Amino acid sequence: MSKIIFYEERNFKGRHHEFMSDCPDMSSFLSRCLSCRVESGCFVVYDQPDFLGNQYFLRRGEYSDHTSFGMRDSIRSCRLIPQNQSSFRMQIFERENFLGQSHELVDDCENIMERFRMSDCQSCRVMDGHWLMYEQPGYRGRMMYLRPGEYRSMRELGQSSMRLSSVRRILDSC
């Protein structure tokens, strides 16, 4: 069973609350969240309620200061990443609404533009598995968590200025 504990203050101090599933708005449990412990499983934390804003992937470990993994503001929501499925499959599209050049992925891609000669990636369909998309090649920069479903526009996920350049599967390491 997956479990994460959030603390109001840095270094695991102050009031705390634990979660074993998604939480779209932490404000009803904590006034702010500046540190956390992932006791088991993997989670994506967000700096805005309702799973919006900047996202950060956390696996088992201690995070004594929210700035240590790049977050500037308090953690406002979190999403549990389910245990890995046996297969991965995603279709990426150059333009919104599944238009333009398209390619299917079943493994990690360090540089979408170089590998597929695409000018951009603005929509996708995730058929199997859970994925992380990054704004820079080499799995760097801001990231976006994608679970099975259709994503007609990456702007709808709260990352309007983000250009997606690399993608990685979330494997059993959770």
Secondary structure, 3 states (H helix, E strand, C coil): CCEEEEEEEHHHEEEEEEECCCECCHHHCCCCCCEEEEEECEEEEEEECCCEEEEEEECCEEECCHHHHCCCCCCCEEEEECCCCCCCEEEEEEEHHHEEEEEEECCCECCHHHHHCCCCCCEEEEEECCEEEEEECCCEEEEEEECCEEECCHHHHCCCCCCCCEEEECCCCC
